[in-house]
Amino acid sequence: MPSKRLDMQAHMSHPAARKLLRGLFDSALSKAYPTKALADHLPPTPKGRTVVVGAGKAGAAMAEALDDALTGVSDSLVLVPYGHERTCRSLNIVEASHPVPDTAGQKGAQRILDLAASLGSDDLLLCLLSGGGSSLLSLPPAGVTLDEKRQITRSLLACGATIHEINTVRKHLSTIKGGRLAAAAFPARTLTLAISDVPGDDPATIASGPTVGDPTTRDEALAILDSFGIQTPASIASHLRSKAAESPFPGDAALAHSEFRIVATAAGALEAAAVYVGQNGFKAISLGERIEGIATVLAGEQAKIFEQKLLAHPGDPGLVLLSGGEATVALRGAGKGGPNQEYLLALAIALDGRPDTFAIAADTDGIDGASKAAGAVITPDTLARATALGMDPRAYLARNDAGSFFERLGDLVVTGPTCTNVNDFRAIAYIPHVG
């Protein structure tokens, strides 16, 4: 399992507590990882052809899990981020760029759309989707260049837009997202197996919903760009004002043969972590998997909630506050790191060295933002250790440099690509009398 590759760096203050934090993340990853159980979702072999397509950070692991179970595959193409490729007997895996799309993804997306359009009524399109699929399935409409779409993606990521807002724009600047892939395959049957990385597990948001109806509109996409003050090229503005930008709505006849099944979720990962907490004799309280917002704001809010929960449970031997969802960062500086590392640095400042209090925050895909770490951990002495090294935590936070902060302390969580993705995982733990 990918969690076995997790490597807490060298600094080993509070080793027992760090082991518990590692176990929490480990258990969440294990629950989210594609397994042979995926084969239980396969339909009967169709009369005609079976074509397998897909995109996302879990794509290679999903393909690997289905490799032995699938027979008679006539063609396939699954897009995954660079560094995620695996060798499968019967399925073709191609790497492309994430989170900013490149020409490899564009060519792959066009090939996937062409495969879908080649199918007939007796055929099956099996689609494997997971987080990251939106960037990988990048196929701009006529008149919009890939460079223009890349710039819009960068701007949305930098301004702190939510995944729903980002994908609303993406779906209306695409010829494959927002139900268009399933519409191209019609009248063939489309079955989508998905690992959800979005709060609420909305099929229309996972990988920008290429096989399901899109309830959002081109007007909403324009409004989102306007609300963040993002300058749009004339080609994009013109396209979003045209009827061609509108994607198939739910209930569209061209989506009548499309079925969608979610096979792994953030909620399941949190439940597995809660079980692990109980097995270690502590009490777990979950805030749920739908927590979204600016990382620094979330940290302040959750520090207060944690203090309140402790006051409400004074007799418990230990308490762990769990949450999932997606934190975002509003870029102000040129530092390195990601939303989970920024959340933790802000949390450490908010907790201010609270005794017996530890935390971990990491992205389950193993890549926090654009950094090489999945996330980090904090301990009661995080601020004290930083001060001893002459580091100013608030200065690091102000320049979005949480990655450098935790790297100097040796507190990064490094997994490499985990080949799954159910979004962010966070745990704040009160663990008294643990070294």
Secondary structure, 3 states (H helix, E strand, C coil): CHHHHCEECCCCCCHHHHHHHHHHHHHHHHHHCCCHHHHHHCCCCCCCCEEEEEECCCHHHHHHHHCCCCCCEEEEEEEEECCCCCCCCCCCEEEECCCCCCHHHHHHHHHHHHHHHCCCCCCEEEEEECCCHHHHCCCCCCCCCHHHHHHHHHHHHHCCCCHHHHHHHHHCCCCCCCCHHHHHHCCCEEEEEEECCCCCCCCCCHHHCCCCCCCCCHHHHHHHHHHCCCCCCHHHHHHHCCHHHCCCCCCCHHHCCEEEEEEECHHHHHHHHHHHHHHCCCEEEECCCCEEEEHHHHHHHHHHHHHHHHHHCCCCCCEEEEEEEEEECCCCCCCCCCHHHHHHHHHHHHHCCCCCEEEEEEECCCCCCCCCCCEEEECCCHHHHHHHCCCCHHHHHHCCCHHHHHHHHCCEEECCCCCCCCCEEEEEEECCCCC
